[in-house]
Amino acid sequence: MPMPANPEIQATGEALAATLQSLSGPRPGFRPVVDTEGHAKGILLQGTFEPTPQAKALSKAHHFNESSTPVIARFSSSTGNPDIPDSDPRGNPRGFALRFQLAETPRRVHTDIIAHSIDGTPGSDGKEVLRFFTGLKNETVGEYLTGHPKAAEFMNIPRPFPASFAHQRHYAVNTLKLVASSGAETFIRYRFEPVAGVRNISAEEAAANGPNYLFGEIPKTLAEGPIQFRLMAQVAEEGDVTDDCLVKWPETRTMVELGMVSLRAVMQHNEAVQKYIIFDPVPRVDGVEASDDRLLQYRAAAYLASGLEHRKG
């Protein structure tokens, strides 16, 4: 994962990672930022991705053309507290990151998707997101929200408790560009649809289920079969905004199923691997390209700054 070429993007990403860390306090060895909120509590799973014919038609990327690609996935809870109870409402929204392992030799090659359980972020670019979290830190976020109505909408998005990680939809809010072998380009936004269906529970039910009802249930769920998600792509039409992830596309837009994610096992040496792995929202692979989305490069810079920091712990 390369350092940003733009010094301003790098500086903003580092400031965002530091601000998020300050909100939860320093916790050596734990990541201070994943997505738009700290996600220190997490678990890695392993499995496979099997693409559909529609994926091959839209993109020449390796993982959309092979019969199967190994993947690593991370489920996580919000906040920088690695001990936050699953029944704590501050743990919502949840995070889901997926790594496609394209090659191991002669060098490791991968591409990632980073998503979370609500369709939104607090800013259209890194500077806005930094101002939002700085406002949270300084207790002045109301001033920011007054001048940023789309961010105020983000604050009002429901954050329900999932019945399990296998029952939660996830959104990768940034716009990306799929490139076919023919050269045809398609702007898309990813979603992960749970095969088991979306199922939420009340705060009272979550509390009754206990402080580890989500993470503790994973081994039991896997013993009965894989946790599966359909990787979907919402396809932009002419005139749809691609540079601002806070501008949503109509739900009437075409949804294309790109493939099936099947998670079958908890990864060995979980804590050690979590400390090292850095997920990248920029695809960096032939067939899937970054768009003009103004938040995308800032997110990558924040992830890198955060990841390098938690490797030191």
C-alpha positions in Angstrom: 0.0 0.0 0.0 1.8 3.1 -1.2 2.1 6.4 0.6 -0.1 9.1 -1.0 1.6 11.2 -3.6 -0.2 14.3 -2.5 1.3 15.7 0.7 -2.0 17.4 1.7 -3.9 14.1 1.5 -1.2 12.3 3.5 -1.2 15.0 6.2 -5.0 15.0 6.4 -5.1 11.2 6.6 -2.6 11.3 9.5 -4.5 14.0 11.3 -7.7 12.0 10.9 -6.1 8.8 12.3 -4.7 10.8 15.2 -8.0 12.5 16.0 -9.9 9.2 16.0 -7.3 7.7 18.3 -7.6 10.6 20.7 -11.4 10.1 20.9 -10.9 6.6 22.4 -7.5 7.1 24.0 -4.2 5.4 23.0 -4.5 1.6 22.9 -1.1 0.2 21.7 -1.5 -2.6 19.2 -5.0 -1.8 18.2 -6.1 0.1 15.1 -7.4 3.6 15.9 -9.3 3.9 12.7 -11.3 1.8 10.3 -13.6 3.5 7.9 -15.2 6.6 9.4 -15.0 5.4 13.0 -12.5 3.5 15.1 -13.1 -0.3 14.9 -10.6 -1.8 17.3 -12.7 -4.9 18.2 -12.7 -7.4 15.3 -12.1 -10.9 14.0 -10.6 -12.3 10.8 -12.2 -15.1 8.8 -11.1 -17.0 5.8 -13.1 -18.3 2.8 -13.6 -18.0 -0.9 -15.1 -15.7 -3.6 -16.8 -17.2 -6.6 -17.8 -14.7 -9.4 -20.8 -14.7 -11.6 -20.7 -14.4 -15.4 -22.0 -10.8 -15.0 -18.8 -10.0 -13.1 -16.6 -11.2 -15.9 -18.6 -9.2 -18.4 -18.1 -6.0 -16.4 -14.5 -6.3 -15.3 -11.2 -8.0 -16.5 -10.0 -8.1 -12.9 -8.4 -11.5 -11.9 -10.9 -12.2 -9.1 -13.9 -11.6 -11.3 -12.6 -14.1 -13.9 -11.2 -17.0 -11.9 -13.5 -19.7 -10.8 -12.6 -19.1 -7.1 -10.3 -16.7 -5.2 -9.3 -17.1 -1.5 -10.4 -14.2 0.7 -9.8 -12.8 4.2 -12.7 -10.9 5.9 -12.8 -8.8 9.0 -16.0 -8.2 11.0 -15.6 -5.3 13.5 -17.4 -3.0 15.9 -17.3 0.8 16.1 -15.1 2.8 18.6 -11.4 2.4 19.4 -12.2 0.2 22.4 -11.3 -3.4 21.8 -13.3 -4.5 24.8 -16.6 -2.8 23.9 -19.6 -5.1 24.6 -21.5 -6.3 21.5 -24.6 -5.0 23.2 -23.3 -1.5 23.5 -25.1 0.8 21.0 -21.8 2.6 20.4 -20.6 -0.5 18.6 -23.0 0.3 15.7 -22.4 0.7 12.8 -20.4 -2.5 12.3 -17.6 -2.9 9.8 -16.9 -5.5 7.1 -13.6 -5.5 5.1 -12.8 -8.1 2.5 -9.4 -9.0 0.9 -9.1 -10.9 -2.3 -5.8 -12.8 -2.2 -4.8 -12.7 -5.9 -1.3 -14.1 -5.6 1.3 -15.2 -3.0 4.4 -15.6 -5.2 6.7 -14.2 -6.5 5.1 -11.3 -4.5 1.8 -10.9 -2.6 -0.9 -9.3 -4.6 -4.4 -8.4 -3.3 -7.3 -6.0 -3.6 -9.8 -5.0 -0.9 -13.3 -3.8 -0.3 -14.1 -1.8 2.9 -17.7 -1.5 3.9 -19.9 -0.8 7.0 -23.4 -1.3 8.0 -24.8 2.1 7.2 -24.8 3.8 3.8 -23.1 7.1 4.7 -20.1 9.0 5.9 -19.8 12.4 7.8 -18.1 14.2 4.9 -17.6 14.3 1.1 -13.8 14.5 1.4 -11.1 14.0 4.0 -11.1 17.6 5.2 -14.8 17.5 6.0 -14.5 14.2 7.8 -11.6 15.6 9.8 -13.6 18.6 10.8 -16.5 16.4 11.8 -14.4 14.3 14.2 -12.5 17.3 15.4 -15.9 18.7 16.3 -16.7 15.5 18.2 -13.5 15.8 20.1 -14.0 19.5 21.0 -17.8 19.1 21.5 -18.4 21.6 18.7 -19.8 19.1 16.1 -23.2 20.9 16.1 -21.5 23.8 14.4 -20.2 21.6 11.6 -23.6 19.8 11.2 -25.4 23.2 10.8 -23.3 23.9 7.7 -23.3 20.4 6.4 -26.9 19.0 6.1 -25.8 15.8 4.3 -23.5 15.1 7.3 -26.5 15.8 9.6 -28.4 13.1 7.6 -25.6 10.7 8.3 -26.0 11.3 12.0 -29.7 10.4 11.8 -29.2 7.1 9.9 -30.6 4.2 12.1 -27.9 2.0 13.6 -29.8 -1.1 14.6 -28.2 -4.2 16.3 -27.8 -7.1 14.0 -29.1 -10.5 15.1 -25.7 -11.8 14.0 -22.9 -10.9 11.7 -24.4 -13.3 9.1 -27.6 -11.1 9.1 -26.2 -7.7 8.3 -26.0 -5.7 5.0 -22.9 -3.7 4.4 -22.2 -0.7 2.1 -18.9 0.3 0.5 -19.9 3.9 0.1 -17.2 5.0 -2.4 -17.6 5.0 -6.2 -15.3 2.7 -8.2 -14.9 2.0 -11.9 -15.0 -1.5 -13.4 -13.2 -1.9 -16.7 -14.1 -4.8 -19.0 -11.7 -6.5 -21.4 -13.4 -4.5 -24.2 -12.4 -1.3 -22.4 -16.0 -0.5 -21.4 -16.2 1.4 -18.1 -18.9 1.1 -15.5 -19.2 3.2 -12.3 -20.5 1.2 -9.4 -20.9 1.1 -5.6 -20.5 -2.2 -3.8 -22.9 -3.8 -1.3 -22.7 -7.1 0.6 -26.1 -8.8 0.9 -26.3 -11.5 3.6 -27.6 -14.8 2.1 -29.3 -15.5 5.5 -31.2 -12.3 5.1 -31.1 -9.0 7.0 -32.4 -9.4 10.6 -32.1 -6.9 13.3 -32.9 -7.0 17.0 -33.9 -4.5 19.6 -31.4 -2.9 22.1 -33.2 -4.9 24.8 -32.7 -8.2 23.0 -29.0 -7.3 22.4 -28.5 -6.7 26.1 -30.2 -10.0 26.9 -28.0 -11.8 24.5 -24.9 -10.8 26.4 -21.7 -8.8 25.9 -20.2 -11.1 23.3 -23.3 -12.3 21.4 -21.9 -11.3 18.0 -18.3 -12.4 18.2 -19.0 -15.4 20.4 -21.6 -16.8 18.0 -19.2 -16.9 15.0 -17.7 -20.4 15.7 -21.1 -21.9 16.4 -22.4 -20.4 13.1 -19.5 -21.7 11.1 -19.9 -25.2 12.6 -23.3 -25.2 10.8 -22.0 -23.9 7.5 -20.4 -20.9 5.9 -21.3 -17.3 6.5 -22.2 -16.1 3.0 -22.7 -12.7 1.3 -23.6 -11.8 -2.3 -21.3 -9.1 -3.6 -23.6 -6.7 -5.4 -22.8 -3.6 -7.6 -25.2 -0.7 -7.8 -24.6 0.6 -11.3 -24.6 4.3 -12.0 -26.5 5.9 -14.9 -25.6 8.9 -17.0 -25.6 12.0 -14.9 -25.2 10.2 -11.5 -22.8 11.9 -9.2 -19.5 9.9 -8.8 -17.3 12.3 -6.9 -19.4 12.8 -3.8 -20.3 9.6 -1.8 -22.8 11.6 0.2 -25.0 12.0 -2.9 -26.9 8.7 -3.1 -28.0 7.1 -6.3 -31.7 6.2 -6.6 -32.6 2.7 -5.3 -34.1 2.1 -8.8 -30.6 1.8 -10.2 -29.6 -1.6 -11.6 -28.1 -4.0 -9.0 -25.8 -6.6 -10.5 -24.7 -9.7 -8.5 -20.9 -10.1 -8.9 -20.4 -13.2 -6.9 -20.6 -15.2 -3.7 -18.4 -14.7 -0.6 -18.3 -17.8 1.6 -16.5 -17.5 4.9 -15.7 -20.9 6.4 -13.2 -20.6 9.2 -11.8 -18.2 11.9 -8.2 -17.3 10.8 -5.4 -18.8 12.9 -3.1 -16.4 14.8 -6.0 -13.9 14.6 -4.6 -11.2 16.9 -1.2 -11.2 15.3 -2.5 -11.0 11.8 -5.0 -8.2 12.7 -2.1 -6.2 14.1 -0.3 -6.5 10.7 -3.0 -6.3 8.1 -3.9 -2.9 6.5 -7.0 -2.9 4.3 -7.0 -0.4 1.4 -10.1 1.2 0.0 -8.3 2.0 -3.3 -8.5 -1.2 -5.5 -5.1 -0.9 -7.2 -5.8 -3.8 -9.6 -6.3 -4.1 -13.3 -10.0 -4.1 -14.0 -11.1 -2.1 -11.0 -10.0 1.5 -10.7 -10.5 4.4 -8.4 -13.0 7.0 -9.5 -13.1 10.8 -8.9 -14.7 10.2 -5.5 -13.2 12.9 -3.4 -13.1 10.9 -0.1 -11.4 7.8 -1.5 -7.8 8.8 -1.4 -8.2 10.4 2.1 -9.6 7.2 3.4 -6.6 5.3 2.1 -4.3 7.7 3.7 -6.0 7.4 7.0 -6.0 3.6 6.9 -2.3 3.6 6.1 -1.5 6.0 8.9 -3.6 4.0 11.3 -2.2 0.6 10.2 1.4 1.7 10.5 0.6 3.0 14.0 -1.0 -0.2 15.3 1.9 -2.3 13.9 4.1 -0.4 16.4 2.0 -1.5 19.4 
